[in-house]
Amino acid sequence: MKKVLTITGIILLFACQPPQEPAQGEWIVGTEEEKLEQIEEHFQGFGKAMWEVSYRYKELYTAGKNQNWEYAEHHIEELEEAIELGLERRPKHAKAAEHFLNVAIPDLEKAIQERDSILFFENYEQMRVSCNACHQMRDHGFIQVKTPEFYQSIVE
Ligand code: HEC
């Protein structure tokens, strides 16, 4: 009996608490739903991932040209991660990214691991084609990425 009373007491204690106001940030404010919407909007969708991917795509090319294999390893890992995070935000693109993630990236990674320049440029070209194939599939066929031959990296 005593136990039942104690439990009832605890339940009542919680039930009588005034409803908790959602925590407010400096500019992320509103109801829980409004705040989540705001945060998601600021994270942005796939376009944001593509900004990062474009930069890494160019740096990767120079890394291969300079045979800076560790730098190339760094960029291919980060590029893959950027695409994967982009797909978490926009899963509708996942199917179209399959070749890119399952073939193009692993093949280029292999060339980097083997420190093989010839294979690197062959597989870099395969990756470029795979970027564009995905753009085609996702109604962005007007974005045709080129080989960044004249890109100047600030890294040796
Ligand atoms: C999942 C398929 C997919 C893959 C793989 C992909 N892209 Fe994209 N890319 C897109 C889509 C979709 C957009 C349009 C995004 C948006 O703005 O909503 C885009 C946009 C872009 C843009 C324009 C970005 C801007 O708004 O300034 C560039 C540049 C780009 N991609 C480069 C690349 C490069 C380089 C690769 C390969 C290393 C690549 N993409 C791989 C789907 C893909």
Residues whose N, C-alpha, C, O or C-beta is under 5 A from the ligand:
A	BS01	HEC	F46 G47 M50 W51 V53 S54 Y57 H93 A96 A97 F100 M127 S130 C131 C134 H135 R138 H140 I143 V145
